[in-house]
Amino acid sequence: MKVTKDDLDNVAVLSRLTIPSEEAPQYIEQLDKFLTYVDNLAQVDTEEVRPTTYALPIQNVFRDDVVKPSLDREAALSNAPLKEDGYFKVPKVLED
C-alpha cells in the first residue's frame, strides 16, 4: 500500500473532513485503490490520441434567434433605485 494513515489525515485536514478512526482503514484502502488506478491510466499510450474537450459528442444547443417583443422602457425602469433620462443610473466605477 502506498497510502498511509498520515496521508489520509493530511487529505482529511485539507478537505476539512473528520474521519472516524474506525473508518480510516476502509478509506485508506479506497484511496490506495484510486491512486493505483490513476497510475494505471498514466501508463496508457495516448501519443496518437487527439485531445478532446468533451468525452461525449455534443451538438449545438442554441435556440433559433427570433425577434420577440421586449419589455418596454418604463416597465424595465419601474423598480430601478436610480434612473435618469430613461436609463438606469449606476455609481461611477471608473475614473475619468
Summary of the structure (lengths in Angstrom):
residues: 96
radius of gyration: 28.0
end to end distance: 63.2
largest distance: 71.4
contacts: 126
relative contact order: 0.08
helix: 36%
strand: 4%
